[in-house]
Amino acid sequence: MYTAQGKIDQHAVIEQYLPMVRRHALSLQVRLPASVELDDLIQAGMLGLLDAMGRYDNAHGASFSTYANQRIRGAMIDELRSRDWMPRSVRRSARALDQAVRRLEQQLGRAPEEREIAREMGISRDEYHQLLTDANNGFLLAYDESDSENGVTAVSEGGPPSPLEALLDADNRANVMAAIDALPEREKLLLGLYYQEELNLKEIGAVLGVSESRVCQLHSQAVARLRSRLNH
C-alpha cells in the first residue's frame, strides 16, 4: 500500500477500499428516501477515503483501515446533513410510530396492518406512507448521534452498525430473533434479503414486486415493529 518512497500508493488504496466504500453506502441507503442515489453516497465516501489518505498518521496508533472507515462514513454523513435530509421532526415521528405499533400489538395480540396503524395515529394511508419514508430517513440520525465534532463516527473495521445490528447485542439476540420471527412474512423476507443476502433496494424491490421507495417504507415499518417489541 506504500510506494518505494514510503508514501501511500493512492491507486492501490482506492482499488483496495472501493468495496468498503460501497458497503458503507449500501448500509446507509436503506435508511434514506429512495431518491438518494447510491452513486452520490459512494462519491462522498471516495472523498472521505482521499481525505483519510492525506491526513493519516500511523503515529497516532489507529490502523489505516480503522481510520479510513471513520473518514468514509463521516464524509457520507456530512454530505447527507449538508443536504438537509434529516429534519428534527423525524425522530418525533419515529417515536409516535413506535408507540402506535406497541399499543396496537398489545390490543390485537398480533402485528397490526398498515391501515390499522394509520387509523391509530389519526392519519391517512398516504400520510402514513410518508411518515414511514421520513422515519426511515431518521434512522440515520438516530444511529449517528455520537459523531465527533469532525463528523466522524467511531465504527469497527467491519463497517457501520445497521438498525438491525444495533439491536443485536449479546444480551438481546434471542429476543431480537423472536421479534423477527413475529414479523409479517414480507417484512421478514425483506430483512433477510438486505442484511443476510446483501441485496440492494432495487433488487429487493424486484423480489417483492414493489418500488424502491416501498422497500424503504417496509424496512422502516419492520424496524418500528422490532423496536416496539423490544422496548416495551
C-alpha positions as a printed Julia matrix, in Angstrom:
232×3 Matrix{Float64}:
   0.0     0.0    0.0
   3.07    2.22   0.18
   5.43    3.36  -2.59
   9.2     2.87  -2.52
   9.45    6.37  -1.04
   7.28    5.35   1.93
   4.18    7.27   0.77
   0.68    5.85   0.47
   0.03    4.48  -3.02
  -3.29    6.19  -3.81
  -4.21    3.96  -6.75
  -3.63    0.79  -4.74
  -5.61    2.13  -1.77
  -8.57    3.19  -3.91
  -8.7    -0.22  -5.57
  -8.5    -1.99  -2.21
 -11.04    0.16  -0.37
 -13.67    0.73  -3.08
 -15.66   -2.36  -1.93
 -15.64   -0.94   1.61
 -16.97    2.39   0.35
 -19.77    0.58  -1.46
 -20.68   -1.42   1.67
 -20.93    1.77   3.71
 -23.1     3.36   1.01
 -25.47    0.37   0.89
 -25.72    0.34   4.68
 -26.84    3.97   4.67
 -29.04    3.82   1.58
 -31.7     1.58   3.09
 -32.28    4.2    5.81
 -32.85    7.01   3.33
 -35.51    8.02   0.81
 -35.26    6.17  -2.5
 -34.42    9.5   -4.16
 -30.96    9.36  -2.57
 -28.65    7.94  -5.21
 -26.18    5.23  -4.27
 -23.59    6.86  -6.55
 -23.83   10.12  -4.55
 -23.04    8.25  -1.35
 -20.16    6.41  -2.99
 -18.75    9.67  -4.36
 -18.87   11.25  -0.89
 -17.23    8.15   0.55
 -14.43    8.3   -2.0
 -13.74   11.88  -0.99
 -13.58   10.68   2.6
 -11.09    7.99   1.57
  -8.91   10.55  -0.19
  -9.11   12.75   2.89
  -8.03    9.78   5.03
  -5.01    9.2    2.83
  -3.98   12.82   3.2
  -4.49   13.0    6.96
  -3.42    9.56   8.2
  -0.58    9.43  10.68
   0.32    5.96  11.95
   1.99    7.54  14.95
  -1.5     8.0   16.45
  -1.86    4.24  16.88
  -5.02    3.51  14.84
  -4.65    1.32  11.77
  -5.27    2.93   8.39
  -8.24    0.6    7.87
  -9.94    1.83  11.05
  -9.18    5.46  10.23
 -10.39    5.08   6.62
 -13.63    3.5    7.84
 -14.26    6.51  10.04
 -13.46    9.09   7.38
 -15.53    7.32   4.71
 -18.54    7.05   6.99
 -18.11   10.59   8.27
 -17.92   12.01   4.75
 -21.2    10.31   3.79
 -22.95   11.57   6.92
 -21.65   15.09   6.32
 -22.91   15.0    2.73
 -26.38   13.89   3.83
 -26.59   16.51   6.56
 -25.46   19.24   4.19
 -28.49   18.46   2.02
 -30.85   18.73   4.99
 -32.41   15.3    4.52
 -32.85   14.82   8.27
 -35.27   17.29   9.88
 -35.6    17.28  13.68
 -39.25   16.29  13.49
 -38.25   12.9   12.1
 -37.33   11.46  15.49
 -40.64   12.58  16.98
 -42.48   10.88  14.11
 -40.48    7.69  14.59
 -41.3     7.63  18.31
 -45.0     8.21  17.59
 -44.92    5.33  15.12
 -43.26    3.01  17.64
 -45.83    3.9   20.29
 -48.77    3.32  17.93
 -47.44   -0.07  16.87
 -46.86   -1.05  20.53
 -50.4    -0.06  21.56
 -51.97   -1.98  18.7
 -49.89   -5.12  19.26
 -50.99   -5.13  22.9
 -54.64   -4.64  21.92
 -54.74   -7.04  18.96
 -52.24   -9.67  20.03
 -50.7    -9.66  16.54
 -48.77   -7.45  14.14
 -51.11   -4.61  13.1
 -51.79   -3.88   9.46
 -50.89   -0.57   7.85
 -54.46    0.69   7.75
 -54.8    -0.06  11.46
 -51.62    1.82  12.33
 -52.66    4.8   10.2
 -56.09    4.87  11.89
 -54.49    4.63  15.34
 -52.31    7.63  14.5
 -55.25    9.57  13.05
 -53.69    9.97   9.61
 -54.43    8.8    6.07
 -52.65    5.9    4.37
 -50.74    8.35   2.18
 -49.65   10.34   5.23
 -48.64    7.11   6.93
 -46.51    6.08   3.95
 -44.81    9.47   4.01
 -44.18    9.06   7.73
 -42.51    5.7    7.03
 -40.27    7.31   4.45
 -39.36   10.1    6.85
 -38.77    7.66   9.71
 -36.5     5.55   7.51
 -34.53    8.72   6.87
 -34.42    9.34  10.61
 -32.78    6.02  11.43
 -29.58    7.51  10.08
 -29.64   10.33  12.61
 -30.61    8.07  15.5
 -27.64    5.78  14.96
 -25.1     8.53  14.36
 -25.73   10.93  17.24
 -22.34   10.05  18.72
 -20.39   11.62  15.84
 -17.34   13.58  16.88
 -17.06   17.29  16.18
 -15.32   16.36  12.95
 -18.35   14.43  11.78
 -16.62   11.07  12.15
 -18.4     8.11  13.65
 -16.4     5.55  15.58
 -17.06    2.24  13.85
 -15.37   -1.1   13.78
 -13.27   -2.31  10.89
 -16.2    -4.49   9.88
 -18.28   -1.45   8.95
 -21.06    0.66  10.49
 -23.89   -0.88  12.51
 -27.23   -1.17  10.76
 -30.54   -0.6   12.61
 -30.84   -4.37  12.97
 -27.24   -4.84  14.11
 -27.69   -2.09  16.69
 -30.43   -4.19  18.31
 -28.41   -7.42  18.18
 -26.22   -7.12  21.25
 -25.26  -10.31  23.05
 -27.91   -9.95  25.78
 -30.69   -9.1   23.36
 -30.08  -11.51  20.49
 -32.64  -14.15  21.48
 -35.33  -11.5   21.95
 -34.49   -9.89  18.61
 -34.7   -13.2   16.77
 -38.07  -13.92  18.4
 -39.28  -10.45  17.37
 -38.13  -11.05  13.78
 -40.0   -14.37  13.7
 -43.17  -12.5   14.68
 -42.92  -10.07  11.76
 -45.24  -10.34   8.76
 -43.68  -12.66   6.18
 -42.91   -9.93   3.64
 -41.07   -7.78   6.18
 -39.18  -10.8    7.49
 -38.13  -11.63   3.92
 -37.05   -8.03   3.31
 -34.74   -8.05   6.36
 -33.24  -11.34   5.24
 -32.64  -10.11   1.7
 -30.97   -6.92   2.89
 -28.99   -7.96   5.96
 -28.16  -11.56   5.05
 -28.23  -11.71   1.25
 -26.97   -8.08   0.97
 -29.24   -7.22  -1.95
 -29.72   -3.55  -2.77
 -33.06   -1.72  -2.77
 -33.7    -2.27  -6.47
 -33.0    -5.99  -6.2
 -35.2    -6.36  -3.13
 -37.97   -4.45  -4.89
 -37.76   -6.88  -7.81
 -38.09   -9.86  -5.47
 -41.03   -8.36  -3.58
 -42.66   -6.82  -6.65
 -42.61   -3.28  -5.23
 -40.8     0.01  -5.86
 -37.57    1.05  -4.16
 -39.45    3.68  -2.16
 -41.84    0.97  -0.96
 -38.87   -1.13   0.15
 -37.73    1.83   2.28
 -41.2     2.12   3.81
 -41.42   -1.59   4.59
 -37.95   -1.54   6.14
 -38.96    1.39   8.34
 -42.14   -0.42   9.38
 -40.25   -3.63  10.17
 -37.73   -1.82  12.37
 -40.56    0.04  14.14
 -42.21   -3.32  14.9
 -38.94   -4.71  16.26
 -38.33   -1.7   18.47
 -41.91   -1.73  19.79
 -41.49   -5.34  20.88
 -38.03   -4.89  22.37
 -38.61   -1.59  24.18
 -41.91   -2.21  25.91
